[in-house]
Amino acid sequence: MSRQRVLYLNTVSRSLRAAVVGFALHEPETSDAPQVEVDAVIPYQSVHEAILDGWRVVHFPDQRLDINPEQVGAFGYEFILERMVGEND
């Protein structure tokens, strides 16, 4: 049976090659605890790097032209990625 891993990557722009400034990883486990530790190392430097490692983008940041870059907020542009894993992975 396959299970879905979900990775949120927050970047400084909408580009797949933009620098990652934040992330959250959600594993397919029964737990409500956050899975990002204080001082955790960001697993990828860009969304492109995550794609090369087998992650698939399932959500891109809003592409509306009326968004002012200063209004994006502290977390930057959010990409949501997934990776399917089997029970033995």
N, C-alpha and C positions, 0 to 999 in steps of 0.2 A: 504494500500500500504506500502510495506517495503522500508526503506531507509538504505543506508550503512554509518556507521561511520568508519573512518579510523584512526588508531593509529600507529605512528612510535615510536618504542622503540630502543634506541641505548645502546648497552651493552659493557662490557669490554672484552668479548670473545663470541664465537659462541654458547656457552652452553645456554640452555633454563633457567637455574638457575643462570646465571651470573648477576652481579649487573647492574642495569640500570643507565646510566649516562646522558641521555638526552631523550627528547620525543617531539612529536608534535601530536596534536589531531585535526582532521578535521571533523567537524560536517556536516551533510547533510542540510546545510542552504545556502541561496544565499548571500554570503559575501566573499569579497576578503581579509578582514582583518585577520591578524594572530590570531590564537585562543590559543596561548600560551603566558601567561603574564610574565613579568619580575618577578623573584623570585617565579614563580609558583612551587608548590610542585609536584614532580614526582608521578603520580598516582599508580605506581606499583614498587616494588623493583626488580622484575625479570619478564621475559616473562612468565615463568611458573605460576607466581601469576596472571597475566592477563588472561591466559588460564583458570585457575580455576574460574575466575570471568566471563567467558562466551565469551571471545575474541577468534577468530580463526586466526592462523597464515596463511597468504596468500603468504608471501615471506620470505625466510630465507637468511641470509648473504651468500656471495660467499664462497663456500667450496673448492676452488682451493688450493692445497697444496703449490703453489709457492708464496703465499702472506706472506710477512714478517710482523710479528705483529707490528713492528714499523712504517709500511707504511699504517696502517689502517686509520690514520687521527684522528683529534680531536673529531669526533663524534662516534668513536667506530664502532661496528658491528651493522648494521641496520636490524631490523625485522619489517615487516609490518603486522599489524593485522587488522581484520575487525569484526564488530558486526552489525547485521541487527536489526533495530528497526522499530516498527510500528508507525503510526501517533499518537497514544495515549501514547507512551513510553516517 
